[in-house]
Amino acid sequence: MQNDYIGFIGSAYAISVLALVGIAAWVFLDARAQKRALKDLEARGIRRRSASTAPASGAEATR
């Protein structure tokens, strides 16, 4: 009885593994692309807002 479902169970595991590997590859490649883009922006002199030295004290967002 258990051997009747071995194909279904095996294919379900295989599809799950492929999906997880695909997501991991996507995250890895996207992280590399984002680091490359950040390095390019910093080379052009554009800095991150979070890297500013003087935070605005008591300033509210303009609407």
C-alpha positions in Angstrom: 0.0 0.0 0.0 2.8 2.5 0.8 4.6 1.8 -2.4 1.6 3.0 -4.4 2.3 6.6 -3.4 6.1 6.6 -3.7 6.0 8.4 -7.1 3.7 11.1 -5.8 5.7 11.6 -2.6 9.0 11.6 -4.5 7.8 14.1 -7.0 6.4 16.4 -4.3 9.8 16.4 -2.5 11.6 17.0 -5.8 9.4 19.9 -6.7 9.8 21.4 -3.2 13.6 21.0 -3.4 13.7 22.7 -6.8 11.5 25.6 -5.5 13.8 26.1 -2.5 16.9 25.9 -4.6 15.4 28.4 -7.1 14.5 30.8 -4.3 17.9 30.6 -2.8 19.6 31.2 -6.1 17.3 34.2 -6.8 18.2 35.7 -3.4 21.9 35.1 -3.9 21.9 36.6 -7.4 19.8 39.5 -6.4 22.0 40.3 -3.4 25.0 40.3 -5.7 23.2 42.7 -8.1 22.2 45.0 -5.3 25.7 45.1 -3.9 27.0 45.9 -7.4 24.4 48.7 -7.8 25.3 50.1 -4.4 29.0 50.1 -5.2 28.3 51.9 -8.5 26.2 54.6 -6.8 28.9 55.1 -4.1 31.5 55.4 -6.8 29.5 58.1 -8.5 29.3 60.0 -5.2 25.7 59.2 -4.3 25.5 58.3 -0.6 22.8 56.4 1.4 20.5 58.5 3.5 21.2 56.2 6.5 24.9 57.1 6.3 24.2 60.8 6.9 26.2 62.2 9.8 23.7 64.8 11.2 20.2 63.5 11.7 17.4 66.0 11.5 16.4 66.8 15.1 12.7 67.3 15.5 12.0 67.7 11.8 8.7 66.4 10.7 7.9 65.1 7.3 6.6 67.7 4.8 3.2 66.9 3.5 
